[in-house]
Amino acid sequence: MLNHKVISKITVLEISELADIGRGTFYLHYQDIYDLYNEIEAEMFAQLNQFYDDSFPIKDHHDIMHFIIKLTDYIYQNKTLFNMLTNPEDKLLTSDIFKQFFKMKILQEMLMDNQNRDTSTVNVETESLFIASGVVGVIEDWIVRGMEEEPTGMSIRIQQLLLKLEG
């Protein structure tokens, strides 16, 4: 339904009919449409969290590529949900939420990596925000363009950009 309507225009009746369940059954599990959405979003972030945790800490460049491939494949397979990122009418899954998620994951990783270095926390926070903002911006642009490029191609382009930052 999200392919055709913003979430605020979807009704419980429409979902019930599409799922071939009664409205009462819907309300046994969810308070409203937004409760259902919150569960879907929580599942999405749990999956992204798992991808990240499976790929980090980075031992070599293959680890980051492994994560990026899983990320772009997941986004590609869940286009409808991720289209919400770029729809100005939908204010639920915003690029800020997505960016904040990745900033915190990157920050956590960088702080662990920088324990023995003389680097200020402010610098590390700024760097993690920069990386997260860049990657999310590239992904948003990919979504807006209709994900015409295959996930593998997008993964390679993101990895190349990240490697430039290291150089």
N, C-alpha and C positions, 0 to 999 in steps of 0.2 A: 504494500500500500504506500510505503514511503517513496516509491518510484513515481507515484501520481499525485500525492498530497503531502502537505506539511503535517507534522504530527498533531498540531493543534486543531486540524480539520478532520482528523480520523475519529470515528465514533466506536464505542464498544460494540454496538450493533453490527457495524461493518466487519469488525474483527471476528466477532462471534459467527457471523454468516460465512466468512471466508474460511474459518477454522472448523466449521460445521460443529459448533458447540453452542449450548445455550448461554444466554447472558449471565445466568446464575452461576454457571460453571466458571465463566471468566472471573466473576466477582469472588468466587471461592479462593482464587489464587492471587488476584490483584485488586487493589483498591480502585485503580483507574488506568487509563492509557499510559500515564506518566510512570506509574509503578511498574508496568510491564517494560517500558522503555528503560527505566533505571536498572532493571534486572539484565536486560540485553547489554546495556553499557557496562555494567559490572563484569559480565562474562567476557566482554571484549577486552577490557583492561586487564583482567586476570590472564587471558590468553597472551596479550602483548607482554605482560610482566613475565610470563613463563618463557616466551621467546627470548627476552632480554636475559633472564637469569641463566638460561641454557647456553648462552653465547658468551657470557662474561664471567670472570675477568678475561680481558683480551690477552692472549698469549702471542698471537700473530695476526696478520691482516685477514687470514681466512676466517677467524672468529667474527670479525665485524661484518664480513661479507655474508657469512652464514645467517647472522641476525637480519641484515638488510633484505636478503632474499626471502626469509620467512615473513618479514614485515610487509614487503610489497606484494607477495603472494596472498597473504591474509587480507590486505586491503582490496586487492583485485577480486578476490572471492566474495568479499562483503561490500561490494560497490554501493549498494543501496544505503547501508548504514553510514559509510564514509562520505557519501554525497551530502550528508547533513552538515559536514564540515564547511562546505562551500555554499550552502544555501542561506542567504541572509534572513530568510523568514524563520528558519529553525534556529532557536537560541539554546538548544540543549547540548549537542556535541559541537563545541566550538574549537577553533584552532588553538585558542588559549588553553583550554583544558588538555588538549592533546600535547601541546608544547610544554605545559607545566609537568605533565607526566614524564616526558622524556628528559626534561631539565633535571628533575629530581633523580632519575635513574643515572644519568650521566654524572651529575654532581656527586652522588654516592660513590660511583666508580672512581672519579677523579680524586676525591678526598682520600680514598683508600690508597690509591696509587701515589699520591703526593705526601704521604705521612712522613717520609724521610727527607722531603725536600723543603726548602725555605720558600714556600709559596703562600701568599695570603689567601685566606678563605674568600675574600671579596674577588680576587682575581680568578679563582677557580669557579666561583658562582657566575661571574661574567662570561667566562669561557664556556661553561656548560649551557648557559642561556643562548649564547651565540650559535653553538653547534645545534642545539635543539631547534632554535628558530629557523636556521638555515635548512635543516632536513625537513621540518614540517612545512616550510614554505615551498620547497621543491615538490613535496608530496601533494600539497594543496594544488599547485599548478598542474600537476599530472592529473589529479581528479577533475579539475575544471576543464581540462582539454579532453575529457572523456576517456582517460586511461587508454589512449590509442597505442601507446608504446607498451610492449609486453613487460611484465614485472621484472624479468631478468635484465632487460635493457635498462630499466629505471634503476635497478639495484646497482648495476655497474656504474652508471653515471653518478649516483650518490656516493658510492665508494671512492670513485676518482676524486670527487670534490673533498671528501674527508681526508684523503691521502695528501691532497694539496695543502691542507691546513697543517699537517705534520711536517711537511718539507720546509 
